[in-house]
């Protein structure tokens, strides 16, 4: 038999173990006598029996016949055993199990650290659930995550530090770390078959790894490429190499297309600064309906310039209105993952098909940091896949479960702490905070203070440019922006904080999350990127969603991106059909070919357009009515057009018509 002795405050708990099973338990005290330490007040109970006083001589007899092990330090008990010439050894057991008369030995390999002692894994899980109960409801996926973290860390205090902490502690909230790639030998730019004037103007000496892979996959031989690589890994320069080489060697102009005006302005400025002395660079974005100084187009607007930087809609509008785009040698589609955008994806898909029609000999390059199953998308786009998964700088990902009322204070502390740090390149740490609404941007920015600024589509172009300038110059520590603007945010931030995991009332997808997460850490600025998720237990942004924020957080961190395979409804399909018809002059076979060139699946739009009398079909040609051309030019489908025409008949006030349309749009279900 074994007798396990556990020192407690003022007494000793005893377990009598036979064959690994606790057969009896008891309590005893020690008292000092002239002969040394001696037992008193011994009580014992057998399995299933009540505790009862027992003579101390019975205890001494049991100790003499047993193997005695001491679970904790006690010079008094050791002295008592030495007087009886009873040998004792040390053992670590789970104290919480011992309280319930269970015997579970623990060590560093099997136990969990908790409050300065080792307990067993089962007790650690029970304690964790008890602590979580004080914070409210947690989803099952969060419990699974925390149990996995517990098994990895073997430290319950560290795990609980991520659940409702009083203050952020980066040393105790780390979810994982994505390491940077090793430095690889790449080609010097002068070793490549590039025009010398371009190589001199590029400001690049050695290629980055993904640029090297693109060259090896035929970039400079005119091959179509889908390039999937982390943010700030050098994808833009891949487009510059191909586009400038093709133009300077007489193979046609370059279109460089991005999703947002702010991003187009940044790329336009970059291209003009670098290559303006070699080629004319122009800007092609959508035109605001408000004729204000800050909404008037900046820069040269010639769509047939040697290098055109534009938004998707800016170039698409030119095509939809019948303008001719000639002599295109290179088309670069940045942020190709926008194909999955529920509102704009079909337009980007159609734009690519239309550009392939008007520029069949052009080289197409598709760039993205986040694409699910990229091999399948590359096949659909008929492009070679260049995939580079390594990051240019390491990335730490932290997960904290925090009540909503505490989030802003945490953001304020973490942003201030980050701003105090300077990288080996001499840059201060700066933070992007993503939240789910414009109003929340201002609330957070105001709370953080003068070192923070809101940044969203509701600001004027001048206000956004001012924030961009101040952030780039290191004048502010934090930019608070909406998830909806994630693809266009190009701030050199070292830290990204998620105040919310929703875009409006819709949870982020894994792809959207990875796109936003990738903004943390830039190789020319930082030594480390950091992502912090502040997830509210039980939090939600929609009554219809069955998930809560802490469950979504774990799903995003562990999730895989899905294949890009969009399906378009009739409204979207009719819009793309008429846009294609404009570009090919109504040739039905060419419309069909453009439809087949699209990545997504369209509804059969022609019967609906014929029913609405928006088009006519004659001898293999589709004739568009004036209303169909309005659809194409204004990016609307048949159902929306019919709704507008009906309102025009019934309502005289133009403002009321607009209000009706906006209300109808917001009442529609917003699926992903």
VOGU-3710 file (C-alpha; in Angstrom, 3 decimals, decimal comma):
1> xxxxxxxxxx> 0,000/0,000/0,000  1,017/3,610/-0,550  0,245/6,407/1,862  0,228/9,794/0,127  0,656/12,736/2,496  -0,532/16,167/1,287  0,376/19,080/3,601  -2,507/21,500/4,072  -3,015/24,563/6,209  -2,791/23,303/9,816
11> xxxxxxxxxx> -3,345/19,642/8,889  -2,364/16,813/6,535  -4,606/15,017/4,053  -3,819/11,301/3,710  -4,682/8,986/0,831  -4,328/5,226/1,292  -3,761/3,810/-2,178  -3,843/0,144/-3,170  -3,187/-0,786/-6,825  -3,624/2,802/-7,963
21> xxxxxxxxxx> -7,030/3,053/-6,287  -7,836/5,134/-3,187  -9,183/2,700/-0,613  -9,349/5,151/2,293  -8,562/8,746/3,208  -8,001/10,711/6,356  -6,728/13,790/8,152  -4,141/14,153/10,872  -2,464/16,967/12,777  1,016/17,111/14,272
31> xxxxxxxxxx> 1,948/18,504/17,660  5,362/19,203/19,148  6,363/17,070/22,186  9,619/16,602/24,126  10,183/13,520/21,969  9,548/15,394/18,699  6,567/15,720/16,341  3,699/13,377/17,085  0,258/12,808/15,481  -3,062/13,839/16,987
41> xxxxxxxxxx> -6,703/14,115/15,942  -6,444/11,340/13,324  -9,675/10,751/11,434  -10,164/8,180/8,706  -12,871/6,929/6,380  -13,058/3,847/4,236  -14,600/3,960/0,748  -18,256/4,886/1,043  -18,067/5,313/4,824  -18,210/8,499/6,944
51> xxxxxxxxxx> -15,142/10,077/8,494  -14,553/8,891/12,086  -11,897/9,381/14,782  -9,246/6,667/14,758  -6,416/5,918/17,229  -3,090/7,396/16,166  -1,397/4,038/16,794  -3,432/2,672/13,859  -1,955/5,415/11,672  1,589/4,621/12,807
61> xxxxxxxxxx> 0,965/0,958/12,047  -0,258/1,787/8,553  2,726/4,056/7,901  5,181/1,348/8,994  3,594/-1,213/6,642  3,327/1,147/3,625  5,376/3,095/1,137  5,069/6,704/2,267  5,212/9,550/-0,255  5,068/13,239/0,597
71> xxxxxxxxxx> 3,217/15,505/-1,863  4,670/18,841/-0,876  7,340/20,201/1,452  6,899/19,590/5,215  9,986/19,461/7,500  7,672/18,644/10,445  6,189/15,523/8,843  9,594/14,429/7,587  10,957/14,796/11,160  8,037/12,747/12,517
81> xxxxxxxxxx> 8,715/9,934/10,023  12,469/10,031/10,717  11,808/9,544/14,444  9,875/6,397/13,512  12,627/5,354/11,086  10,116/5,389/8,229  11,543/6,261/4,837  9,711/8,818/2,728  9,937/9,814/-0,954  8,581/12,826/-2,826
91> xxxxxxxxxx> 5,717/12,768/-5,314  3,712/15,362/-7,254  -0,008/14,704/-7,344  -3,005/16,692/-8,494  -4,130/18,558/-5,390  -7,627/19,097/-6,781  -8,056/15,355/-7,330  -6,747/14,703/-3,816  -9,453/16,986/-2,392  -12,013/14,574/-3,859
101> xxxxxxxxxx> -10,129/11,481/-2,667  -8,626/10,717/-6,068  -4,965/9,860/-6,637  -3,458/11,211/-9,871  0,355/11,630/-10,073  1,479/14,539/-12,257  4,746/15,754/-13,732  5,833/18,290/-16,374  4,919/15,872/-19,140  1,399/15,033/-17,911
111> xxxxxxxxxx> 0,432/17,916/-15,628  -0,774/21,492/-16,120  0,691/24,450/-14,285  -1,908/26,375/-12,278  -1,309/28,927/-9,555  2,230/27,751/-8,869  1,403/24,035/-8,697  0,792/21,106/-11,053  -2,700/19,694/-11,555  -3,978/17,009/-13,907
121> xxxxxxxxxx> -5,429/17,775/-17,331  -8,993/16,782/-16,356  -8,993/19,150/-13,386  -7,430/21,883/-15,513  -10,269/21,555/-18,034  -12,860/21,690/-15,248  -11,238/24,785/-13,748  -11,128/26,411/-17,167  -14,835/25,760/-17,762  -15,627/27,141/-14,316
131> xxxxxxxxxx> -13,682/30,338/-15,070  -15,373/30,666/-18,461  -18,749/30,356/-16,771  -18,158/33,681/-15,039  -17,818/35,413/-18,427  -20,986/34,095/-20,006  -21,686/31,759/-22,891  -18,828/30,364/-24,943  -19,333/28,337/-28,110  -18,164/24,756/-28,405
141> xxxxxxxxxx> -15,475/25,610/-30,934  -13,905/28,031/-28,434  -13,760/25,336/-25,752  -12,088/23,021/-28,261  -9,576/25,755/-29,110  -8,814/26,513/-25,453  -8,428/22,821/-24,644  -5,959/22,446/-27,520  -4,097/25,516/-26,295  -4,073/24,017/-22,794
151> xxxxxxxxxx> -2,585/20,779/-24,121  0,123/22,749/-25,924  0,983/25,274/-23,212  0,471/23,053/-20,128  -0,232/26,310/-18,289  -3,806/27,140/-17,267  -2,884/30,641/-16,072  -1,555/31,456/-19,528  -4,672/30,126/-21,251  -6,985/32,018/-18,918
161> xxxxxxxxxx> -4,952/35,176/-19,564  -6,618/35,322/-23,004  -10,099/35,142/-21,435  -11,316/38,422/-19,973  -7,893/39,765/-18,970  -7,673/43,016/-17,035  -5,026/44,287/-19,438  -3,386/42,985/-22,628  -0,326/40,799/-22,082  1,296/39,717/-25,344
171> xxxxxxxxxx> 3,415/37,094/-23,609  0,272/35,176/-22,578  -2,165/35,596/-25,495  -0,163/34,224/-28,432  -2,295/31,989/-30,679  0,501/31,090/-33,088  3,442/32,537/-34,991  3,937/32,449/-38,747  7,657/32,529/-39,399  9,340/34,548/-42,127
181> xxxxxxxxxx> 11,119/32,865/-45,027  14,851/32,401/-45,088  16,758/34,847/-47,267  17,080/33,320/-50,729  19,503/34,165/-53,485  17,699/35,935/-56,303  18,710/37,547/-59,582  20,097/41,054/-59,866  17,783/43,132/-62,024  20,532/43,714/-64,582
191> xxxxxxxxxx> 20,750/39,945/-65,152  17,199/39,891/-66,526  16,134/40,612/-70,133  14,627/43,977/-69,167  15,063/47,314/-70,976  18,057/49,108/-69,372  16,079/52,339/-68,961  13,437/50,498/-66,932  16,011/48,643/-64,814  17,656/51,961/-63,972
201> xxxxxxxxxx> 14,371/53,688/-63,085  12,872/50,798/-61,084  14,807/51,453/-57,892  15,211/47,687/-57,386  18,527/45,877/-57,122  17,728/42,232/-56,358  14,390/40,522/-56,934  12,251/39,346/-54,034  11,531/35,584/-53,977  8,025/35,747/-55,473
211> xxxxxxxxxx> 9,338/38,003/-58,253  12,038/35,419/-58,977  9,422/32,657/-59,194  7,293/34,771/-61,535  10,272/35,246/-63,863  10,948/31,505/-63,770  7,291/30,871/-64,715  7,451/32,949/-67,887  6,692/36,486/-66,703  9,120/38,033/-69,186
221> xxxxxxxxxx> 8,059/35,686/-72,013  4,430/36,852/-72,052  2,905/34,035/-69,986  -0,369/34,682/-68,148  0,198/34,332/-64,379  -1,889/34,097/-61,212  0,440/35,276/-58,440  -0,612/34,434/-54,877  1,731/35,784/-52,234  1,626/37,605/-48,911
231> xxxxxxxxxx> 1,005/41,335/-48,655  4,209/43,371/-49,169  6,007/40,440/-50,807  6,540/42,381/-54,058  3,568/41,553/-56,310  3,151/45,074/-57,732  6,664/45,051/-59,192  5,815/41,830/-61,048  3,212/43,816/-62,978  5,651/46,683/-63,500
241> xxxxxxxxxx> 8,322/44,406/-65,000  5,975/42,825/-67,524  4,031/45,983/-68,372  7,017/48,264/-68,847  8,983/45,636/-70,787  6,042/44,976/-73,116  5,482/48,677/-73,769  9,119/49,704/-74,191  9,668/46,785/-76,575  6,612/47,676/-78,679
251> xxxxxxxxxx> 4,083/45,057/-77,565  1,411/47,422/-76,295  0,217/49,560/-73,406  -0,309/48,547/-69,743  -3,517/48,653/-67,722  -2,974/48,302/-63,957  -6,368/47,839/-62,279  -7,280/47,946/-58,577  -10,588/47,839/-56,653  -10,573/51,227/-54,924
261> xxxxxxxxxx> -9,940/54,857/-55,859  -7,590/55,392/-52,885  -5,463/52,475/-54,006  -5,525/53,676/-57,632  -4,289/57,100/-56,510  -1,395/55,493/-54,607  -0,371/53,285/-57,545  -0,707/56,199/-59,969  1,618/58,320/-57,842  4,120/55,449/-57,532
271> xxxxxxxxxx> 4,180/54,786/-61,298  4,412/58,454/-62,197  7,268/59,064/-59,732  9,255/56,070/-60,979  8,533/55,962/-64,682  7,054/59,354/-65,556  10,231/60,338/-67,424  9,957/57,170/-69,580  6,215/56,937/-70,284  3,036/58,921/-69,774
281> xxxxxxxxxx> 1,030/57,615/-66,828  -2,691/58,370/-66,495  -5,446/57,676/-64,016  -8,862/56,228/-64,847  -11,371/56,014/-61,980  -15,104/56,384/-61,713  -16,506/59,906/-61,839  -18,403/61,215/-58,823  -21,891/62,555/-59,413  -21,037/65,442/-57,036
291> xxxxxxxxxx> -19,038/68,192/-58,731  -16,916/69,246/-55,747  -13,193/70,106/-55,684  -12,362/67,001/-53,675  -14,373/64,703/-55,970  -12,992/65,982/-59,264  -10,671/63,507/-60,989  -6,967/63,964/-60,317  -4,307/63,463/-62,963  -4,349/62,869/-66,700
301> xxxxxxxxxx> -7,480/60,917/-67,761  -6,444/59,551/-71,171  -7,572/55,923/-71,329  -5,219/55,256/-74,254  -2,006/56,436/-72,537  1,037/54,101/-72,383  0,358/53,255/-68,713  -3,166/53,549/-67,322  -3,762/53,020/-63,613  -7,437/52,671/-62,844
311> xxxxxxxxxx> -10,214/51,121/-60,841  -12,121/48,151/-62,208  -15,223/50,280/-62,743  -13,226/53,154/-64,226  -11,972/50,992/-67,106  -15,188/48,990/-67,335  -17,231/52,169/-67,737  -15,139/53,065/-70,774  -15,896/49,659/-72,296  -19,602/49,737/-71,399
321> xxxxxxxxxx> -20,023/53,117/-73,105  -18,476/51,824/-76,313  -15,071/53,525/-76,082  -12,255/51,762/-77,906  -9,252/50,513/-75,947  -6,494/49,888/-78,479  -3,031/48,384/-78,417  -3,154/46,791/-74,954  -0,107/44,642/-74,253  -0,429/43,980/-70,500
331> xxxxxxxxxx> -3,394/43,813/-68,133  -2,664/43,607/-64,404  -5,610/42,818/-62,132  -4,617/43,533/-58,545  -6,654/42,025/-55,672  -8,153/39,324/-57,911  -9,828/37,813/-54,823  -12,470/40,518/-55,348  -14,071/37,996/-57,702  -15,724/36,673/-54,541
341> xxxxxxxxxx> -17,193/40,024/-53,518  -20,979/39,495/-53,468  -21,748/42,917/-54,965  -18,804/43,618/-57,289  -17,421/40,191/-58,106  -19,560/39,685/-61,211  -18,410/43,032/-62,618  -14,731/42,177/-62,209  -15,388/38,774/-63,769  -17,170/40,382/-66,714
351> xxxxxxxxxx> -14,487/43,063/-67,062  -11,769/40,417/-67,424  -13,791/38,635/-70,105  -14,376/41,917/-71,948  -10,693/42,859/-71,796  -9,738/39,447/-73,150  -12,106/40,135/-76,028  -10,717/43,577/-76,896  -7,077/42,607/-76,202  -6,759/38,920/-77,161
361> xxxxxxxxxx> -2,957/39,111/-77,475  -2,313/40,898/-74,170  -0,502/39,304/-71,237  -2,801/38,982/-68,206  -1,407/39,024/-64,662  -3,655/38,406/-61,654  -2,343/39,344/-58,193  -3,625/38,421/-54,731  -2,516/37,737/-51,184  -5,524/35,534/-50,444
371> xxxxxxxxxx> -7,040/32,969/-52,775  -8,619/29,682/-51,805  -7,626/26,659/-53,930  -5,596/28,885/-56,295  -4,764/26,029/-58,662  -8,410/25,789/-59,741  -8,705/29,540/-60,257  -5,495/29,508/-62,334  -7,061/26,847/-64,582  -10,243/28,905/-64,991
381> xxxxxxxxxx> -8,203/32,000/-65,859  -5,888/29,931/-68,119  -2,860/31,222/-66,241  0,220/29,663/-64,684  0,105/29,622/-60,893  2,918/31,293/-58,964  2,399/30,654/-55,283  4,717/31,821/-52,545  3,383/31,073/-49,083  6,252/32,428/-46,983
391> xxxxxxxxxx> 5,963/35,835/-45,389  8,646/38,517/-45,754  8,507/39,183/-41,978  7,287/36,903/-39,141  3,716/37,360/-37,928  2,406/36,819/-34,416  -1,322/36,169/-34,040  -2,942/36,888/-30,664  -6,470/36,005/-29,531  -8,149/37,665/-26,546
401> xxxxxxxxxx> -11,716/37,071/-25,370  -12,839/40,502/-24,172  -16,147/42,114/-23,272  -17,185/44,799/-25,753  -17,035/47,529/-23,102  -13,323/46,840/-22,547  -12,240/46,690/-26,188  -11,503/50,364/-26,740  -9,310/50,606/-23,641  -7,357/47,557/-24,829
411> xxxxxxxxxx> -6,931/49,103/-28,293  -5,674/52,334/-26,726  -3,089/50,466/-24,620  -1,856/48,206/-27,428  -1,588/51,016/-29,994  0,364/53,207/-27,542  2,687/50,329/-26,666  3,308/49,570/-30,353  4,076/53,211/-31,160  6,903/53,213/-28,589
421> xxxxxxxxxx> 8,774/50,483/-30,483  11,230/51,288/-33,283  12,262/48,635/-35,793  15,814/47,963/-36,894  14,934/50,007/-40,013  14,181/53,037/-37,823  10,368/53,065/-38,131  7,936/53,346/-35,239  5,279/50,702/-34,756  1,886/51,789/-36,123
431> xxxxxxxxxx> -1,526/50,180/-35,907  -4,522/49,595/-38,178  -7,761/48,915/-36,298  -10,511/47,195/-38,280  -14,094/47,622/-37,127  -17,526/47,043/-38,643  -18,996/50,537/-39,149  -18,051/54,114/-39,948  -19,621/55,378/-36,730  -17,524/52,953/-34,683
441> xxxxxxxxxx> -14,390/54,228/-36,491  -14,986/57,685/-35,028  -15,851/56,361/-31,556  -12,599/54,390/-31,353  -10,435/57,116/-32,906  -11,850/59,750/-30,524  -11,233/57,480/-27,527  -7,669/56,648/-28,556  -6,928/60,370/-28,855  -4,985/62,760/-31,064
451> xxxxxxxxxx> -2,628/59,998/-32,185  -5,470/58,232/-34,026  -7,610/59,039/-37,069  -10,699/57,460/-38,672  -10,434/56,375/-42,321  -13,455/55,231/-44,327  -15,348/55,785/-47,567  -17,572/58,409/-45,934  -14,676/60,871/-45,691  -13,834/63,174/-48,564
461> xxxxxxxxxx> -10,943/62,275/-50,843  -8,953/65,166/-49,342  -9,576/63,928/-45,787  -8,456/60,409/-46,701  -5,311/61,670/-48,427  -4,490/63,720/-45,340  -4,740/60,624/-43,119  -2,592/58,656/-45,578  0,075/61,375/-45,545  0,139/61,696/-41,749
471> xxxxxxxxxx> 0,356/57,944/-41,263  3,104/57,579/-43,875  5,089/60,338/-42,156  4,726/58,675/-38,751  2,704/61,604/-37,385  -0,116/59,373/-36,081  0,077/55,993/-34,394  -3,284/54,520/-35,366  -5,755/54,438/-38,224  -9,249/53,104/-37,515
481> xxxxxxxxxx> -10,959/51,836/-40,652  -13,820/49,655/-41,785  -13,494/46,085/-42,948  -15,147/47,183/-46,192  -12,069/49,269/-47,020  -9,580/46,482/-46,230  -8,528/45,783/-49,817  -7,603/49,407/-50,395  -5,775/50,160/-47,176  -2,092/50,463/-47,975
491> xxxxxxxxxx> -0,690/51,785/-44,708  2,718/50,461/-43,579  1,439/49,125/-40,249  3,252/46,765/-37,915  0,114/45,829/-35,963  -3,455/45,016/-36,981  -6,186/44,913/-34,323  -9,652/43,501/-34,988  -12,211/45,380/-32,920  -14,921/43,441/-34,772
501> xxxxxxxxxx> -14,974/40,378/-36,994  -17,863/41,611/-39,094  -18,349/43,745/-42,178  -21,548/45,598/-41,364  -23,739/42,822/-39,974  -22,063/39,992/-41,898  -19,235/37,927/-40,454  -15,934/38,122/-42,310  -15,008/35,228/-44,557  -11,684/33,448/-44,090
511> xxxxxxxxxx> -10,416/35,125/-47,252  -11,409/38,619/-46,097  -9,789/37,974/-42,730  -6,527/36,820/-44,314  -6,530/39,873/-46,576  -6,852/42,194/-43,581  -4,462/40,207/-41,408  -1,808/40,436/-44,114  -1,554/44,202/-43,602  0,587/43,666/-40,487
521> xxxxxxxxxx> 4,336/43,833/-41,029  6,146/45,295/-44,038  9,667/44,105/-44,923  11,020/47,581/-45,680  9,681/48,950/-42,388  9,301/46,293/-39,712  11,000/43,315/-38,085  7,728/41,720/-36,929  4,031/41,892/-37,736  1,384/41,428/-35,066
531> xxxxxxxxxx> -2,333/40,608/-35,361  -4,627/40,921/-32,334  -8,236/39,702/-32,318  -10,515/41,073/-29,610  -13,434/38,625/-29,630  -16,523/39,272/-27,513  -17,900/36,098/-25,855  -21,478/35,675/-27,031  -21,210/38,786/-29,236  -23,075/39,068/-32,523
541> xxxxxxxxxx> -23,930/41,753/-35,072  -27,035/40,132/-36,521  -30,114/38,476/-35,031  -30,122/35,915/-37,810  -26,568/34,656/-37,267  -26,213/31,511/-35,197  -22,526/32,141/-34,523  -20,963/34,322/-31,875  -17,808/36,393/-32,201  -15,534/34,144/-30,164
551> xxxxxxxxxx> -16,561/31,131/-32,277  -15,996/33,102/-35,486  -12,528/34,130/-34,247  -11,349/30,550/-33,810  -12,894/29,570/-37,144  -11,086/32,375/-38,965  -7,721/31,566/-37,380  -8,001/27,869/-38,174  -10,076/28,051/-41,351  -9,162/27,337/-44,959
561> xxxxxxxxxx> -10,234/29,571/-47,830  -12,779/28,123/-50,240  -12,527/27,759/-54,000  -13,382/30,848/-56,065  -16,566/29,641/-57,761  -19,187/32,410/-57,674  -22,731/32,011/-58,955  -24,529/35,092/-60,264  -28,233/35,813/-59,934  -30,470/37,092/-62,716
571> xxxxxxxxxx> -29,912/40,751/-61,848  -26,141/40,340/-62,101  -26,370/38,092/-65,156  -28,488/40,539/-67,170  -26,104/43,378/-66,313  -23,096/41,413/-67,581  -24,937/40,226/-70,688  -25,727/43,745/-71,904  -22,214/44,971/-71,044  -20,738/42,130/-73,119
581> xxxxxxxxxx> -23,150/42,919/-75,928  -21,970/46,549/-76,037  -18,309/45,515/-76,270  -18,770/43,031/-79,105  -21,316/45,064/-81,043  -24,131/42,595/-80,388  -22,524/39,517/-82,021  -24,343/36,678/-80,236  -21,548/34,114/-80,677  -19,003/36,508/-79,251
591> xxxxxxxxxx> -21,301/37,223/-76,287  -21,472/33,466/-75,667  -17,674/33,197/-75,838  -17,271/36,035/-73,343  -19,773/34,349/-71,029  -17,818/31,084/-71,193  -14,591/32,970/-70,422  -15,985/34,125/-67,079  -15,000/32,349/-63,855  -18,473/32,465/-62,310
601> xxxxxxxxxx> -21,723/30,877/-63,470  -24,405/33,128/-64,972  -28,147/32,627/-65,227  -29,535/32,433/-68,807  -30,123/36,172/-69,189  -31,275/36,483/-72,802  -34,847/35,145/-72,317  -35,431/37,605/-69,461  -34,092/40,534/-71,500  -36,293/39,522/-74,422
611> xxxxxxxxxx> -39,352/39,241/-72,150  -38,739/42,750/-70,816  -38,234/43,967/-74,423  -34,830/45,385/-73,501  -33,115/43,643/-76,436  -34,055/42,235/-79,829  -32,641/39,139/-81,492  -32,098/39,256/-85,260  -29,998/37,009/-87,492  -27,394/36,088/-84,904
621> xxxxxxxxxx> -27,204/39,565/-83,455  -28,480/41,107/-80,235  -29,795/44,634/-80,671  -29,801/46,714/-77,504  -32,521/49,246/-76,787  -31,634/52,605/-75,294  -32,720/51,270/-71,884  -30,373/48,289/-72,235  -27,501/50,675/-72,928  -28,485/52,605/-69,782
631> xxxxxxxxxx> -28,202/49,307/-67,885  -24,692/48,738/-69,203  -23,498/52,304/-68,609  -24,907/52,600/-65,087  -24,013/49,086/-63,836  -27,549/47,864/-63,172  -29,490/44,754/-64,130  -32,925/44,238/-65,619  -34,857/43,945/-62,355  -33,389/47,170/-61,005
641> xxxxxxxxxx> -34,119/48,983/-64,271  -37,780/47,854/-64,277  -38,096/48,978/-60,663  -36,729/52,430/-61,558  -39,031/52,778/-64,565  -42,020/51,832/-62,414  -41,102/54,440/-59,778  -40,648/57,115/-62,449  -44,237/56,485/-63,600  -45,654/56,666/-60,082
651> xxxxxxxxxx> -43,504/59,263/-58,289  -42,730/62,818/-59,409  -40,037/63,711/-56,831  -36,564/62,493/-57,858  -35,325/62,527/-54,241  -38,241/60,313/-53,211  -37,387/57,867/-56,016  -33,800/57,649/-54,780  -35,006/57,125/-51,198  -37,338/54,313/-52,308
661> xxxxxxxxxx> -34,493/52,607/-54,174  -32,094/52,900/-51,229  -34,671/51,536/-48,775  -35,391/48,614/-51,068  -31,671/47,881/-51,332  -31,126/47,851/-47,563  -34,145/45,583/-46,984  -32,797/42,903/-49,314  -31,150/39,939/-47,556  -27,378/40,279/-47,627
671> xx> -26,040/36,775/-48,136  -22,411/35,917/-48,742
//
